[in-house]
Amino acid sequence: MENLFFLQSEVVSALVKGFIVSVKLIVPSAIFGCIIGVVIGALGVYGNSIVKRIASGYVLIFRGFPLVVQLFIWYFGLPYIGIYLTPFVAAVLGFSLCSGAYQSEYIRGAFLSIKTGQTMAAQALGFSRIKMILFVTLPQAFRRALPGCGNEIIYLIKYSSLAYMITCIELTGEGKIIASDSFRYTETFMVIGAIYLLITSVAAWLLHRLEHRLQLPGFEQYT
Amino acid sequence: MVDTLPILRIENMTKWYGDNEVLKDASLTINKGELKVLIGPSGGGKSTFLQCINFLVKPDRGRIWLDGKEIIRARKKEINDYRQKVGMIFQDFNLFDHLTALHNVRIALVRVKGMNKGEAQERAIRELDRVGLKSYMNQYPAELSGGQKQRVSIARALAMDPEIMLLDEPTSALDPELISEVLDVIRDVRSGGMTMIMSTHQIGFASEMADEFVFLEDGSIVETGPPEKILYKAQYARTREFCSKITELYGNSFS
């Protein structure tokens, strides 16, 4: 009886609160990550040599630094130069920049897989470079990159659990509080793990539906 | 049909790839309504020459005038405007894979010419009808045969109302039984008075249609003249050798 009461009053509401914070972290980070990925990926393929170098430098840094270290820099480091971010903003910033670095490599690979003939045809029709990217290569690259980008989004869902390290208390953070209050580590984190599994399953299903919707003859994903 | 106004003038086009000079001082003038055919061995510079003409390959040297106006290569906007007037047909079609036949033809009208979608759609359907593919307009490139893809690419180029068309071996990537449907379309466009520069090995078809043959070898224009002269009474031994081989292979008359 006591257990049940503990569950209802404390655990459920804490987990719901944490779940909501997690989703609020994941959704914008995934969107910004994709946008950054497309921009950096496109610059890495279509930029001049200086721009290409900047793009690959971006990837090198944001893929190379441990994510926790990046979060610490945004949250604890920036105040030294007078910039104070809330834990939530620092987390979204860190996740977006890191996710963007990974996404950009999927997008870059997809841009490179498009035969140069199509870019020549677009140029021969008078397309400017930016219009060529927007209307000819990006729609194709996005389709080709989607399985990889989806993979990165699934991964992002799980590394969002690092946000509590900079005091943005999301699902894992709430779990840690519950666990250390109650000393029920195993039960708590089993439940937390199951909730992440649920989120990734829903995300995988949504991504699969998106892939299916964007499927065109010649762009089939063989499953 | 042919008046003497030079529509396109190319002077001293030169292109190096590393130490290899793939195009050597190639010059060509073409009048309105003319068809000039580039012949010569593969690797002789035909493709490079055509691609230099609309700057898909950046020539190291050379000047181009369209309608008497020199094209300044440094001005991107000017290049893009110029390219709209120079239609290009590629050996391997280069349709946009994510768009239907109709949208392949329509996209540049909307995105480059800024036409409204309805008007562009009508124009695209008309061009597809002209190449006999109106009923295929909702098919994607992956669902079309090589010959159909090439006809779509011709429709795509024609929709831009080009002043001149460049055709880079338009039938070389096709199965033999699909070649004639593409040649028929080219013949039809030609009889509409379109100015064209075409590279091809279809020597019979070319000699029936061309005003002039241009023989290119090792990046140089070796010899220029009417088809019958180049094919049978060429000045240079190398031209004669090439022409006798190619007529043997492809026949000297298409029909």
HADDOCK unambig.tbl for C-alpha pairs under 7 A between the chains (distance, minus, plus):
assign (segid A and resid 117 and name CA) (segid B and resid 94 and name CA) 5.28 0.50 0.50
assign (segid A and resid 118 and name CA) (segid B and resid 94 and name CA) 5.02 0.50 0.50
assign (segid A and resid 118 and name CA) (segid B and resid 95 and name CA) 6.50 0.50 0.50
assign (segid A and resid 118 and name CA) (segid B and resid 96 and name CA) 6.11 0.50 0.50
assign (segid A and resid 120 and name CA) (segid B and resid 56 and name CA) 6.60 0.50 0.50
assign (segid A and resid 121 and name CA) (segid B and resid 94 and name CA) 6.09 0.50 0.50
assign (segid A and resid 124 and name CA) (segid B and resid 83 and name CA) 5.56 0.50 0.50
assign (segid A and resid 124 and name CA) (segid B and resid 88 and name CA) 6.27 0.50 0.50
assign (segid A and resid 125 and name CA) (segid B and resid 83 and name CA) 6.02 0.50 0.50
assign (segid A and resid 125 and name CA) (segid B and resid 84 and name CA) 5.37 0.50 0.50
assign (segid A and resid 125 and name CA) (segid B and resid 108 and name CA) 6.60 0.50 0.50
assign (segid A and resid 126 and name CA) (segid B and resid 80 and name CA) 4.37 0.50 0.50
assign (segid A and resid 126 and name CA) (segid B and resid 81 and name CA) 6.31 0.50 0.50
assign (segid A and resid 126 and name CA) (segid B and resid 83 and name CA) 5.08 0.50 0.50
assign (segid A and resid 126 and name CA) (segid B and resid 84 and name CA) 5.04 0.50 0.50
assign (segid A and resid 126 and name CA) (segid B and resid 112 and name CA) 6.50 0.50 0.50
assign (segid A and resid 127 and name CA) (segid B and resid 80 and name CA) 6.62 0.50 0.50
assign (segid A and resid 127 and name CA) (segid B and resid 112 and name CA) 5.91 0.50 0.50
assign (segid A and resid 128 and name CA) (segid B and resid 80 and name CA) 6.73 0.50 0.50
assign (segid A and resid 136 and name CA) (segid B and resid 96 and name CA) 6.78 0.50 0.50
assign (segid A and resid 140 and name CA) (segid B and resid 98 and name CA) 6.16 0.50 0.50
assign (segid A and resid 216 and name CA) (segid B and resid 98 and name CA) 6.93 0.50 0.50
assign (segid A and resid 217 and name CA) (segid B and resid 140 and name CA) 6.28 0.50 0.50
assign (segid A and resid 217 and name CA) (segid B and resid 142 and name CA) 5.98 0.50 0.50
assign (segid A and resid 218 and name CA) (segid B and resid 142 and name CA) 5.10 0.50 0.50
